[in-house]
C-alpha cells in the first residue's frame, strides 16, 4: 500500500469511527460520593451548666438593677468571693448589706474587699451552733458545703474538714432591718436556710434569688416538693426562673429539678 492508499484508508477508518459514535450517548460521569458527616460530640453537661450559670448571672444583675433603690438592703448567703455582692453594693451603694461566708479565708477576703458590708463568718441554717464543713480546695472551691458531694467532673477533690459557726437569719437580723433582696447559694442546704428565715420572709417580703439543684439538695434530704411547699404554702411566694418563666407549679418545679434544666430561681410574693 503506497502513501496515497494509506491516507485514503486512514480517512475511511476515521469516518467509520465517527459514524459508530454518532448517536451513542456518552456515559454519565461517575458520581463522587459525598463525605459522611462527622458526628457531633455529645453535649458536655458541665459546659452546659457553666454557660447556664453565666446567663443566669447576667439575669441576676438585671434583676438587682430593676429592683433595688440606692438605699436598699441586701443579704448574700454563701457569698463566696463576692461576685453578686459587688453588684448589690454597686446598685445600692447606700444600703446596709450583710454577707454570710463560712470559709475563714473567704470571709477575710470579703471584709477586705467590701469594708462597708457586714460579713458573718458563718453558714446560715435553721438553728445556731457549729458543724463540720467540707472545704474543697482549688478551682472547685465553690463546691464546698456542709455536706461533701463528688465533683461533677469526676475529678478527685482536695477536701479539708473544718468547723464552722451556724446562724439562723431570723435570729441575727435586727427587727428593723428590712432586706429587699436575699440571695441563697449554699450548695444544697437551702431548705435549712429558708426555715431559719421564714419570719423575715413573712415580715419583709424580700425578693429571693436561690439555687436548688439535683446532686446537692438530696444530700440534705431536700426535694423540690419540700422547697415548693415551704415557699408557696408557708411563705406565700411564687417561684420563677431567671428567664422570666413561671410561676412554677409543683409539677413544673419538679421537672426542672429532675431534668437538670436549671438550678437558679427567683421567688417573690
Secondary structure as UniProt FT lines:
FT   HELIX           3..21
FT   TURN            22..23
FT   HELIX           45..67
FT   TURN            70..71
FT   STRAND          73..77
FT   TURN            80..81
FT   HELIX           83..91
FT   TURN            93..94
FT   STRAND          98..100
FT   HELIX           104..113
FT   TURN            115..116
FT   STRAND          118..120
FT   STRAND          123..125
FT   STRAND          129..136
FT   HELIX           138..143
FT   TURN            152..153
FT   STRAND          159..168
FT   HELIX           169..172
FT   TURN            175..176
FT   STRAND          179..184
FT   TURN            187..188
FT   HELIX           190..195
FT   TURN            196..197
FT   HELIX           198..204
FT   STRAND          207..211
FT   TURN            214..216
FT   HELIX           217..220
FT   HELIX           224..228
FT   HELIX           229..234
FT   STRAND          238..241
FT   TURN            242..243
FT   HELIX           250..259
FT   STRAND          264..268
//
